[in-house]
C-alpha cells in the first residue's frame, strides 16, 4: 500500500541587522525575539499564507512580530526539520530596516526583542538551527556581502500568441493570465525594496512591471537595449548601468534576451517561464548571490 506523501509547511524569516548605536564604529547588531509560547529566543519567522511567496512571508512576519518594515538582502539558508504530520522548510535572508526603526509593541507571538552583537546572539539563541543561520550571516558580513544591491530580472508575463496578433509585435499585449501574473509580482518586488522599474519597450514587458510602478507612484523607464532585437554589446551597456544603481531595481525583458543578460552579469541563469524572476545580489559590480523568485 502506498503511503501518503508528507506535507511540507513553508515558512520564512530573516536576520535583521544594523550598525551598533554608539560603541565600536562599524560593529553590527542583529535582532532576536523572545516567543512566550515556547519561552525561547530566535529570529523572527513564520508560516506562509496560502498563495504567498516566501520572500513576502519573511517581510510580513517581521512586521507582525517586531513592527519593523524591512527589505530583503542576500539569502542565507533554508532550514528543514520534522513537524507533526510533515516537514517544515524555513527560508532565511539577511534584511535591513527600511526608514526609521519603529517602537516595539509586545504581541501574542513576541513579548520581547533585543538588538545584540552576533557573538551575544550565539549565546542567546535557543536553537542550533538559528545559530547555523547566524553563522551564515556572519560569513556574509566578513566579506561585506550582507551589504549588497539588488537587481530583479523578470521575464514578461504570458502574452498573446504572435500568430493570433495583428500589428506591430511591440504592441502585443499580455493575456488575462499575464495580467494576473503581473499583479502577483508586486508583493515580492516590494519585499526586496525595489525602487526603480525598467523595461524593454515591448508592451508585454511594460505591462508586466507597470502594476508595481503604479504602487510606487513612480514612472517606468524604457530601455531600448533590452528588446528582442538587441546585441550583446547593447545588453552589456544596459547591465553596466543597472549595476551602478544604488537602489533595488527590477528589469523586465524577453526570453531571447535573457542569455545575453546572463552573460553580461556573468551568471548561469535559468530558463525562465513567463513572469518568472531571478534576484541578483551584487556589490561593486560583482555578483554575490542569485536566487529564483519562488
N, C-alpha and C positions, 0 to 999 in steps of 0.2 A: 504494500500500500504506500502511495506517495505521501510524504509529509508535506504540510502546507509551508510555503516559504516564510521565513521570518520577516516581520515588518521592520522597516528602517525609519527611525524618527530623526528628522533633520533639525539641527539647531545651529546657532551661530553666536559668536561673541567677539570680543576684541581686547587687546592690551592697549589701553588709552594712556598716552604719555604726555608729559610736559617738562619743560625746563624747571628745575627746582627754584622755588621762590626764595631768594636770598641764599646765603651759603656759597658753596663752590660754584664758580661760573661754569656753565655748560653741563652741570650734573643733571641727571634725569630722575624723574619720579614717575611711577606707574600707579594706576587707580585700581584698588582692590575693594571688594564689597563683602559685607557680612550678611549672611542669609539666616534669619532667625529660625526658619523651618528646619534647617539642617544644622544650625549652630556651627557654621563653617565660614572660612574666608576663601574667596575665589575671585575669578574675573567675571564681570557681568556677562551673562549669556542667557539664551532662552530658545524655546522651540519655534520653528517656523509656522506661520499661519498657512492655511490652505491657499495654494497658488502664489505664495510669496517666494521670491528669490532669496537665497541665504544671505546675500550681501545686504538686502533690505532688512532681513531679520536682525542682523547684528546691530545696525543703526537704530532700529526701533527698540530693541531690548535695552540698549544703552540709555536711550531717552527715558524709557519707562522705569528702569531700575535706579538710575542716577540723576535724571533730569538734564543730562548733558547732551547737546547736539554735536555729533562727530562726523567726520568724513574718514573713509577707509583709506589705508595705505597698502603696504605690501602684505600679501598673505603669509601667515606664519606656520600654521599646522592644521591638520584635520585629525581630531582625536576620536577614536571609536571605542565603545565599550558596551557590554551587555546590560540591558534593562529588562524589566518584566515584559515577557511576550515578544522580545525582539532585540534590536540593536540600535544604539544611538550614535549618530555621527555629528560631531560639533566642529564647525569650521571657524578658525580664528584669523583675525587680521590685526596688524598694527593700526592705530587710529589716533586722531588728534581732534581736540575740541575745536569747533567752528565758532568764531566770535568769542563773547565773554563766557567764562565759566558761570554756571548757574548755581544758586544755593541748593544744597541737598535737602530734600524733604523725605523723611522715612516713609516707607510704604510696606505693603504686605510681603513683598519679595525681599526687600533690602532695608535693614534698620540702621546701618552704619556704613560709611565709606571712609577710605583712607588713601591719601597720596603718600607713597613711601618709596624709598630707593629700591632698585632691583634686588640688592642684597637683603634688605629688610623684608621684601616681598617673598623671597625664597623661604625665609624662616616663618612667615606669617601664613602663607597659603596652606590649605589643609590637604590638598590632593596632589599626588605625584603627577597626574596628567596636566594640571595647571602649572606645576613647576617646569615641566617639559616645554610647555608653550612659552613660558618666561625665558627659558634658555634660548629658544629660537629668536625671541625679541632681542635679547642681549647680544646674540651673534650678529643680528642685523644692525644693532646700534654701534657695534665695534667698527664696522666698515661704513657706517653712516647711511646704510641703505634703508633705515627707518625713515629717513627724510628724502622722500622721492617725489617726483612729479608724475602725474598720471595722464595717459593718453588712452582713450577707449576707442577702438576701431570697430565699426559696425558695418555689416553688410546690409544693404537696404532690405526692407520687408518684401513680402510676396507681392509681385507686380502682375498686372495684366499681361498675358502672353503676347509676344511680339506678333504672332500670326493673327491675333484677334484685335490688334490695334491698327487703326488707320491714322497716319500722320507722322510727324517727326518723332523719332524714338526718344528724344529728350523729354517729350511731353507724355510719355507712357506712365500712367499713374499706378498707385497701389490698388490692390483689390480690397474688399471688405476685410478679409483676413489680415492683409498687410497693414491696414489702418489699426486693427486691434493690436497687432504686434508692435506698432509704433507707440501706442498708448502704454503698452506693458513695459516698455523700456524706461519710462520716466522715473519710477521708484529706484531702479538700480543705478541709473546715472546720478540721481541725487545722492545715493549712498556713497559714491566716490567724490562727491562735491564738485561735479562738473560745472564749469562756469562759461566756457567757450564752446560754441556749436558751429562746426564746419562741415560742408557737404560738397559733393560733386554737384555740378549744375543740373543733373537729371532730376526731373520731378519726383520720380520714385525714391530718390535719395533724400531730397529736401523734405518730402512728406514723412519720411521715417523719423527724422530728428526734430521736425518743426514743433510737434506737441511739447517736447521738452523745452525747446527755446521759448515757447509761449509761457511755460510755468515760471521761467526765469525772468520773463519780461525783457528779453534781450533779442537782438537781431541775429539772424542766421547768416553766417559768412559762406559765400560760394567760392570754391577754389577750382578753377577750370582744369588744373593739372591733375585732378583726381577723377576725371571722367573715364569712360571706357576707351576712347581713342586717345591714349596718352603714351608716354615713353618712360623708360626707366629714369632718364635724366630729369624729366619733369616731376615725376613722383619723388625722386630723391631730394629735389629742391623743396618740395612741399613738406616732406618729412623733416628736413633740417629746420624749417620754420616752425613746425609743430612742436618739435622738441625744445625749442627756445622759450616756449610759453611757460610762464611760472604757474598759472592757474590750471587746474584739471580741464582737459579738453576732450570732446567727442568728435570724431570724424566719420562720416558715412560715405561709403564708396561701393564699387561693383565687384562681383566675383572675379572677372578677368583682371581687375586692377590689383586685387589683393596680393598675388605673388610678387608683384613689383614693390608693393608696400612692405611686405615681409623682408624682401631682400634689402631694402633701404634701411630697415630697422635692425637687420642682422639677426632675425629670429626665425625659427622653424614654425611658421604659423600654420594653423589648421585649415582644412577645407570647411568653410562655414556655410551653414544653411541660411536661408533668408531670415533676417533680423538677429542673427547670432552676433556675438561680440567677443572681442579679445581685449582684456585690460592689460595695458603695457605700463609697467612702473619703471621709470628711468631717472637717472641722476647724472648731471653734467654730460649729457649726450650718450651715456652708457645704459643699456637696458639691464635692469637689476632683476626683474621678475615679470613673468606673464601668467595670466590666468584666464580661462574661459569663463564667461558670464553664465552661471547656472542658476 
